[in-house]
Amino acid sequence: QVQLVESGGGLVQPGGSLRLSCAASGFAFRTYAMNWYRQAPGKERELVATITTLGGSSNYADSVKGRFTISRDNTKNTVYLQMNSLKPEDTAVYYCNAARGRIDYWGQGTQVTVSS
């Protein structure tokens, strides 16, 4: 069955870094664009970063540009989100998403808390 399993979340101080991973299985990973979304308490889910199937192109929300980097390893069926210079407003549950046409798969999410 299809699985997206996020890991790497946790508590970090402002200015710190975290690296999220999302391990995929059960579908043709390399044929899907991969995305990271986040949802903070009381807010709508927002798209943070996206990467194309071969990793040749990526895009970011304005709020994370220059601080976050999305990457993928198609040999390991894994997508990553490197998060640097973290701010309290980055606190949210981060979700991995695989998208191809009308097909959408989601992970269960991993909590990131930025606090001193």
C-alpha positions as CSV (number, residue, x, y, z in Angstrom):
1,Q,0.0,0.0,0.0
2,V,1.0,3.6,-0.4
3,Q,3.0,5.1,2.4
4,L,4.6,8.4,3.1
5,V,6.4,8.5,6.4
6,E,7.8,11.8,7.7
7,S,10.6,12.0,10.3
8,G,13.0,14.6,11.6
9,G,10.6,16.9,13.4
10,G,11.1,18.1,16.9
11,L,11.8,21.1,19.2
12,V,14.5,23.6,18.1
13,Q,15.6,27.0,19.3
14,P,15.1,30.1,17.0
15,G,18.0,30.2,14.5
16,G,18.4,26.5,14.6
17,S,18.1,23.9,11.9
18,L,16.2,20.7,11.2
19,R,16.1,18.3,8.3
20,L,12.8,16.5,7.6
21,S,12.7,13.3,5.6
22,C,9.8,11.6,3.9
23,A,10.2,8.0,2.9
24,A,7.8,6.8,0.2
25,S,6.7,3.3,-0.8
26,G,3.9,1.6,-2.7
27,F,3.9,3.9,-5.8
28,A,6.2,5.1,-8.6
29,F,7.9,7.8,-6.6
30,R,10.1,9.1,-9.4
31,T,7.0,9.9,-11.5
32,Y,5.5,12.2,-8.8
33,A,6.2,15.8,-8.0
34,M,6.8,16.0,-4.3
35,N,5.7,18.8,-1.9
36,W,6.0,19.8,1.7
37,Y,3.1,21.5,3.3
38,R,2.6,22.8,6.8
39,Q,-0.3,23.7,9.1
40,A,0.0,25.8,12.1
41,P,-2.7,25.8,14.8
42,G,-5.8,27.7,13.7
43,K,-4.4,28.2,10.2
44,E,-5.0,26.7,6.8
45,R,-2.5,24.2,5.4
46,E,0.0,26.0,3.2
47,L,2.4,24.9,0.5
48,V,6.0,25.3,1.7
49,A,8.1,23.8,-1.1
50,T,7.8,21.7,-4.2
51,I,10.2,19.8,-6.4
52,T,9.8,18.2,-9.8
53,T,10.1,14.5,-10.6
54,L,13.8,14.6,-11.4
55,G,14.6,17.3,-9.0
56,G,15.5,19.8,-11.7
57,S,13.2,22.5,-10.4
58,S,11.9,23.6,-7.1
59,N,9.8,26.4,-5.7
60,Y,9.2,27.9,-2.3
61,A,6.8,30.0,-0.4
62,D,8.0,33.5,0.1
63,S,8.1,33.0,3.8
64,V,10.8,30.3,3.6
65,K,12.8,31.4,0.5
66,G,16.5,31.4,1.3
67,R,16.1,29.4,4.5
68,F,14.5,26.1,3.4
69,T,15.8,23.7,0.7
70,I,13.8,20.8,-0.8
71,S,15.6,17.9,-2.4
72,R,14.9,14.3,-3.4
73,D,16.8,11.0,-3.9
74,N,14.9,8.9,-6.4
75,T,17.2,5.9,-5.6
76,K,16.0,6.0,-2.0
77,N,12.4,7.1,-2.7
78,T,12.9,9.9,-0.2
79,V,12.3,13.6,-0.2
80,Y,14.0,16.0,2.2
81,L,13.4,19.5,3.6
82,Q,16.4,21.2,5.0
83,M,15.2,24.0,7.3
84,N,17.7,26.6,8.5
85,S,17.4,29.9,10.4
86,L,14.2,28.6,11.9
87,K,11.7,31.1,13.4
88,P,8.9,30.7,15.9
89,E,6.4,31.3,13.0
90,D,7.7,28.1,11.4
91,T,6.1,26.1,14.1
92,A,3.6,23.7,12.5
93,V,2.9,20.2,11.5
94,Y,4.8,19.5,8.3
95,Y,3.3,17.1,5.8
96,C,4.8,15.3,2.8
97,N,2.7,15.2,-0.3
98,A,3.1,13.3,-3.6
99,A,1.1,14.6,-6.6
100,R,0.6,13.5,-10.1
101,G,-2.4,14.8,-12.0
102,R,-5.5,14.2,-9.8
103,I,-3.6,11.6,-7.7
104,D,-2.6,12.9,-4.2
105,Y,-0.9,11.0,-1.4
106,W,-0.2,12.4,2.1
107,G,1.9,11.5,5.0
108,Q,0.8,11.6,8.6
109,G,2.8,14.7,9.4
110,T,5.7,15.6,11.8
111,Q,5.6,18.3,14.4
112,V,8.2,21.1,14.2
113,T,8.3,23.5,17.2
114,V,10.6,26.5,17.2
115,S,10.8,28.0,20.7
116,S,13.4,29.1,23.2
